[in-house]
């Protein structure tokens, strides 16, 4: 009786199972849940996610680590899952460095980093429930948000 065939089949079945298990675990670790949604776009705006540029359209999900960009004629409005409102003006670049809104576990954090351009910000529940966990950073300053609204303009550094 030749057992080479069944042994190979079992070996390859186990190998495929292990590879799929590892792939699913890695995907789950690196998956970024939705943190907000694009609510308004005027002109040209994009979202850069994991190195890929996606045209911004109404209803597009926004994820942690996304970079939001507007062209010279572009505007974008985003509503985050904690009801934070963010509007970007023309020629703006903003990175969502961190976002966590898990009220049942008491986990709150929002860190937005403005690279250039203009933004209007109206704080949501994170700033109200955990004001020490909300930050808006620029190349020259970091703002701790304590339940407020503001407008910021960041100009590109000229060498």
N, C-alpha and C positions, 0 to 999 in steps of 0.2 A: 504494500500500500504506500503510495507516494503522498507525504504530508507537506511537501514544499509548497504546493498551491494554496492549501488552506492557511498555512502559517503566514505566507505572504499577504494573503487577503486580510487576516487578522491584524498583522503588523501595519499595513497601509490604512486600514480602517481606524486603528488607534492613532496613527500619525495624523490623519486628516481631522479626527475629533480634537486632538490636542492643538493643532494649528488653528482651527476654527474657534476654540475656546479662548486662546490667547488673543486672537484678532478681536473677538467681541469684548474682552476685558480691556484691551488697549483702546478700542473705540469708545467704550463707556468712560474711560478715564479722561480722554481728550475731548469728548463731546462738550460743546458749550451750549447750555440751555438758552432759550430766548430770554433776553433781558428787557426788550422793548420792541416797539414797532414804528416804522416810518409812517407818519400821519399826513405829511404834506411835502410835496416836491414842486418847486418852480424852477424851470431851466434845467441845467444839467447837474446832477449830484450822483455820487457813487459811494459804495461801501467796499472797503478792501478787507477781505476775510481770508486768512491763511494764504496770503500771496495772490489771491484771485480778486479781480475787480468786478463788482456786481453793480449794474445800474440800479440806482435807488428809485423805487416805485412805491406808491401807497400800499401799505400792508406788508412790506418786506420786514421780516424778522431781523432784529438787531441782536448780536451776541456779544458777550464779553470778549475783549481783545479786538473787536472790529475797529477799523479806522474809517471815520466819516469824512467825506471830501465834497466840496462844492466848487464848481467852476466859476469863472468871472460873472456868469449870468445865473448862478445857481443859489437856491435856498433849500433848506431841508428842516422839517420839523419832526421830532421824535418824542414819543411818550414812553417812558419806562414803566416797568411793571409795578413800581411803587407810586405811580402818578407824577413822577418828576417830569417836567416839560423842558425840552431843549430845542432851541431854534438856532440854526447856523446861517450866517449871511454868506455873500459871495467870497470866493477864494479862501475858504476856511478848511482847516484840517484839525480833527479832534479824535483822540484815541480813548476808547472805553477800557481803561486799565483794569478796573475791578468793579464788579457789581454782584451783590448778594442780598437777596431779599427773601428771607425765610422766617416770617414772624413766629410760626409755631415753635421754632428752635431758638428764637431770639438772635438770629444772625442777620446783621445789617451792615452793608458797606457799599459805598459808591465813590469811585475815584475816576474823575474825568481829566484828561490831559489835553489842553489846547495847544496846538503847535503854532497855528497862525490863523488869522481871520477874526471874525466877530461871532459872538454867541450871546443869546439871551437865555437865562436859566431861571426856572421857578421850581423850588425844592418840593419834593414829595414826602412820602411817609418816612423814608430813611432819616431825613434831616429832622423830622419831628420826634421819632421814636428813639433814635441813637445819634444825636447831633455830632458826637465825637467821631462818627464813622463816615462822614461825608466830606469829600475834598474836591476842589477844582484847582488843577495845577496849570501854570503857564511856564514858559522858559525862565522867567525871572521871579515868580512868586507862587505861593501855594495858599489857597484860601480855604479855611475851615468853614463849612457851610452850617449855619445854625438856624435853619428854617427861614429862608429869605428868597428874594428875587434880585437878580442883578444882570447887567450887561457888561461884557468884557470885549476888548479889542486887543489883539496880539499882532504886532507887526513883525515881519521877518527881520532877523538880524542881518545887518549889512556889514560885510567884512572890510 
